[in-house]
Amino acid sequence: MDRDIYEKLRAWKASSRRKPLLLQGARQTGKTFILKEFGRREYRNTAYCNFEEDPSLGRFFERDLNPERILKELSIYMNLRIRPGIDLVIFDEIQVSNQALNSLKYFAEQKNDLHIAAAGSLLGVKMSVPGSFPVGKVNFRYLYPMTFFEFLDAIGESRYRNLLEDVESPTPLAEAFHSHLVDLLRFYYFVGGMPEAVKHFADQGNTLEVREIQQEIIKSYVFDFAKHAPATDIPKLTLIWDSIPKHMARENKKFVFSAIKKGARAREYENALTWLTDAGLIYRANAVQTVRHPLKHYADSSCFKAYALDVGLLGAMAGSPVALLAQGKRLFSEYEGAFVENYVAQQLVSHFQQPLYYWRSRGGKAELDFLCEFAGNICPIEVKTGINPKSKSLRSYDLQFKPDRLARTNLLNLKYNGKILNLPLYAISLLRTLIGGPK
């Protein structure tokens, strides 16, 4: 399946400031597939090294970190001549070998003509703890679960992606297009963006087996807790992970530690929460009361919401029945709109790759779901589960901060209502184009 990140990989290859590449992302988001495909299409040969599957690879980095010696010995071991600028070297699951990770610094300094792409499911965790890391000597890319636009490509509906990407002004779409896109979005809410689940749905259309794939992915994440996390944090990781659907099903989706376990306190669970965030399994949205640029200076890290990395996995974790797919738009309102808000969070992170924030008035009487920063402007977004256009919190925000534009996303068609841009949920990725200034 095609992924949007592919063009970024091609740009990396051609860049004058190319360094070894670190591709981050949660497990099973497709990192290995896309790097192998990139190597197959863009290079003569690919030398694929997986440090988790073949632990002996790490030994080539133990004696010293001389790039010439390492390259020579890897070539012999793999029975493959590795040529700079012609072949691609992939270091997969590189977080397993600290020395291999550190060696990227020396490849950048002494042999940068060799094209190296490294990937790791837990690189974020690895980099969050003290240790050797090639600071300033690597280029970063991040691979998220497939976006709704990528999903459209995968199921043979690229025509709708092309239609939406050609939108330059908030003019309503033809009702037939709008209605069909809402139906396709409903399937995305169930399938989500994990590549294996999407491919199976595209090839077979079997939603029961899609749910089985999602459950297998969730189990693999839990096994990662036991394999890679500090032993003292494993029970806490499981409690937090299992609590995400429960938090999302509440009307007020603020993360509350006492909802994990009676008497639980933030300081006891903060490390485990950070581990899940660094592993890419959850996204955190911090509350903001003072809306000024940059938002990170005014965010309250003690008041936040936590979203699952993928809306399809959230449905599997919550045990939402497959039968919901056959019940029209009910899926959008299920669990207090949990899928809708998680979907929007997922798309914002994937498309704009910036931290998530939400606005909460002093006293907590009004709340807006998301705040985005584009070219120094702050865009407030209200998320609605259906077609109700009434927005008390949006009006409250408008009265207090008087922005030029406001955004609301729901199941209504694309249009402007005064200063409010109504953006259909399926078109949330157009937010920056229509309201936030240049890309």
Secondary structure, 3 states (H helix, E strand, C coil): CCCCHHHHHHHHHHCCCCCCEEEECCCCCCHHHHHHHHHHHHCCCEEEEECCCCHHHHHHHCCCCCHHHHHHHHHHHHCCCCCCCCCEEEEECHHHCHHHHHHHHHHHHHCCCCEEEEEECCHHHHHCCCCCCCCCCCEEEECCCCCHHHHHHHCCCHHHHHHHHCCCCCCCCCHHHHHHHHHHHHHHHHHCCCHHHHHHHHHHCCHHHHHHHHHHHHHHHHHHHHHHCCHHHHHHHHHHHHHHHHHHCCCCCCCCHHHCCCCCCHHHHHHHHHHHHHCCCEEEEEEECCCCCCHHHCEEEEEEEEEECCHHHHHHHHCCCHHHHHCCCHHHHHHHHHHHHHHHHHHHHHHHCCCEEEEECCCCCCEEEEEEEECCEEEEEEECCCCCCCCHHHHHHHHHHCCCCEEEEECCCCEEECCEEEEEHHHHHHHHHHCCCCC
